Amino acid sequence: MHPDIRKRISLTNPTHFLALGFGSGLAPKMPGTFGSLAAIPLLLLMADIPLIAFLTLTVFACVLGVYLCDKTANDMQVHDHGSIVWDEIAGMLITFILVPINISTLALGFALFRLFDILKPWPIGPIDKKLHGGLGIMLDDIIAGFMACGVLHIVLYYFPQWFLA
């Protein structure tokens, strides 16, 4: 991260701390991957809560993320800087809607989410390029999360023995 940008943010600022994925977005390489990994402890904490609570927290993370990402991007004076990874955290939560959480499903869901987030197939790519601000930062990862969730459900339906032992 450029030193000028680094001076504009602080992990002591709660907004920056969350937007930077509890600091995981400051990884010098692959911050999006580290941001996605930062979601795993949250998923483990959420593994046994009722569905309505899981959905409520996921929607809250998405809505809050619009503000967090917008504010932090404005403070950095850079649109969608790589270190802003709250969108990856929210996308990972979406990936695991109605998915039993275990080491196998976590690995597959993580890989699928990263694949969709990196490749940005339609409609993710156009949204990522055309929509700006906090909503733009969040929406491509929200869609990647839903796409990963859909594929994860298909795999679990056809190959439950591989992931639900």
ZILINVEN-V620016 format. One record per pair of residues at least 12 apart in sequence whose C-alpha atoms are under 10 Angstrom apart, sorted by the first residue. I is the first residue (numbers start at 0). GAP is how many residues later the second one is. If there is no record, write none. Layout:
I:GAP, I:GAP
//
This chain:
0:25, 0:26, 0:27, 0:28, 0:80, 0:81, 0:82, 3:72, 4:70, 4:71, 4:72, 4:73, 4:76, 5:20, 5:70, 6:68, 6:69, 7:64, 7:66, 7:67, 7:68, 7:69, 8:63, 8:64, 8:66, 8:67, 9:13, 9:62, 10:12, 12:59, 13:54, 14:49, 14:50, 14:52, 14:53, 14:54, 14:55, 14:56, 14:57, 15:52, 15:53, 15:55, 15:56, 15:57, 15:59, 15:60, 15:68, 15:70, 16:51, 16:55, 16:67, 16:69, 17:46, 17:47, 17:50, 17:51, 17:54, 17:66, 17:67, 17:68, 17:71, 18:16, 18:45, 18:46, 18:47, 18:48, 18:49, 18:50, 18:51, 18:52, 18:53, 18:54, 18:64, 18:65, 18:66, 18:67, 18:68, 18:69, 18:70, 19:12, 19:15, 19:48, 19:49, 19:52, 19:61, 19:62, 19:63, 19:64, 19:65, 19:66, 19:67, 19:69, 20:13, 20:14, 20:15, 20:16, 20:17, 20:18, 20:62, 20:63, 20:64, 20:65, 20:66, 20:67, 20:68, 21:13, 21:16, 21:17, 21:63, 21:64, 22:12, 22:15, 22:60, 22:61, 22:62, 23:12, 23:13, 23:14, 23:59, 23:60, 23:61, 23:62, 24:13, 24:56, 24:57, 24:58, 24:59, 24:60, 24:61, 24:63, 25:56, 25:57, 25:58, 25:59, 26:55, 26:56, 27:54, 27:55, 28:53, 28:54, 29:52, 29:53, 30:50, 30:51, 30:52, 30:53, 30:54, 30:57, 31:50, 31:51, 31:52, 31:53, 31:54, 31:55, 31:56, 31:57, 31:82, 31:85, 31:86, 32:52, 32:55, 32:56, 32:77, 32:78, 32:80, 32:81, 32:84, 32:85, 33:49, 33:51, 33:54, 33:55, 34:47, 34:48, 34:49, 34:50, 34:51, 34:52, 34:53, 34:54, 34:55, 34:57, 35:49, 35:50, 35:51, 35:52, 35:53, 35:54, 35:55, 35:56, 35:57, 35:74, 35:75, 35:77, 35:78, 36:51, 36:52, 36:55, 36:69, 36:73, 37:47, 37:48, 37:50, 37:51, 37:54, 38:46, 38:47, 38:49, 38:50, 38:51, 38:52, 38:53, 38:54, 38:71, 39:49, 39:52, 39:53, 39:61, 39:66, 39:67, 39:70, 41:47, 41:50, 41:51, 42:46, 42:49, 42:50, 42:53, 42:58, 42:59, 42:63, 43:57, 43:58, 43:59, 43:62, 45:47, 45:55, 46:49, 46:51, 46:52, 46:53, 46:54, 46:55, 47:52, 47:53, 50:46, 50:47, 53:39, 53:40, 53:42, 53:43, 53:44, 54:38, 54:39, 54:42, 54:43, 56:33, 56:36, 57:31, 57:32, 57:33, 57:34, 57:35, 57:36, 57:38, 57:39, 58:31, 58:34, 58:35, 59:30, 60:25, 60:26, 60:28, 60:29, 60:30, 60:32, 60:33, 61:24, 61:25, 61:27, 61:28, 61:29, 61:31, 61:32, 61:73, 61:76, 61:77, 61:79, 61:80, 62:27, 62:71, 62:72, 62:75, 63:22, 63:26, 63:70, 63:74, 64:20, 64:21, 64:22, 64:23, 64:24, 64:25, 64:69, 64:70, 64:72, 64:73, 64:74, 65:20, 65:21, 65:67, 65:68, 65:69, 65:70, 65:71, 65:72, 65:73, 66:66, 66:67, 66:68, 66:71, 67:16, 67:18, 67:19, 67:66, 67:70, 68:12, 68:15, 68:16, 68:17, 68:18, 68:64, 68:65, 68:66, 68:67, 68:68, 68:69, 69:14, 69:62, 69:63, 69:64, 69:65, 69:66, 69:67, 69:68, 70:62, 70:63, 71:12, 71:62, 72:60, 72:61, 72:64, 73:59, 73:60, 78:53, 78:54, 78:55, 78:57, 78:58, 79:48, 79:52, 79:53, 79:54, 79:56, 79:57, 79:58, 80:56, 83:53, 84:52, 84:53, 84:56, 85:51, 85:52, 85:55, 86:47, 86:48, 86:49, 86:50, 86:51, 86:52, 86:53, 86:54, 86:55, 86:58, 87:25, 87:26, 87:29, 87:49, 87:50, 87:52, 87:53, 87:54, 87:56, 87:57, 88:49, 88:52, 88:53, 88:56, 89:48, 89:49, 89:51, 89:52, 89:55, 90:19, 90:22, 90:23, 90:26, 90:47, 90:48, 90:49, 90:50, 90:51, 90:52, 90:53, 90:54, 90:55, 90:56, 90:57, 90:58, 91:14, 91:17, 91:18, 91:20, 91:21, 91:22, 91:49, 91:50, 91:52, 91:53, 91:54, 91:56, 91:57, 92:16, 92:49, 92:52, 92:53, 92:56, 93:19, 93:47, 93:48, 93:49, 93:50, 93:51, 93:52, 93:53, 93:54, 93:55, 94:14, 94:15, 94:17, 94:18, 94:47, 94:48, 94:49, 94:50, 94:51, 94:52, 94:53, 94:54, 94:55, 94:56, 94:57, 94:58, 95:13, 95:14, 95:17, 95:49, 95:50, 95:52, 95:53, 95:54, 95:56, 95:57, 96:48, 96:49, 96:52, 96:53, 96:55, 96:56, 97:51, 97:55, 98:50, 98:53, 98:54, 98:57, 99:56, 99:63, 99:64, 100:62, 100:63, 101:61, 101:62, 101:63, 102:60, 102:61, 103:58, 103:59, 103:60, 103:61, 104:47, 104:50, 104:51, 104:57, 104:58, 104:59, 105:57, 106:56, 107:40, 107:43, 107:44, 107:47, 107:55, 108:36, 108:39, 108:40, 108:42, 108:43, 108:44, 109:35, 109:38, 109:42, 110:37, 111:32, 111:33, 111:35, 111:36, 111:37, 111:38, 111:39, 111:40, 112:28, 112:29, 112:30, 112:31, 112:32, 112:33, 112:34, 112:35, 112:36, 112:38, 112:39, 113:27, 113:30, 113:31, 113:34, 114:29, 114:33, 115:24, 115:25, 115:27, 115:28, 115:29, 115:30, 115:31, 115:32, 116:23, 116:24, 116:25, 116:26, 116:27, 116:28, 116:30, 116:31, 117:23, 117:26, 118:25, 119:20, 119:21, 119:23, 119:24, 120:19, 120:23, 120:26, 121:21, 121:22, 122:17, 122:20, 122:21, 123:15, 123:16, 123:17, 123:18, 123:19, 123:20, 123:23, 124:15, 125:14, 126:12, 126:13, 126:16, 127:12, 127:13
//
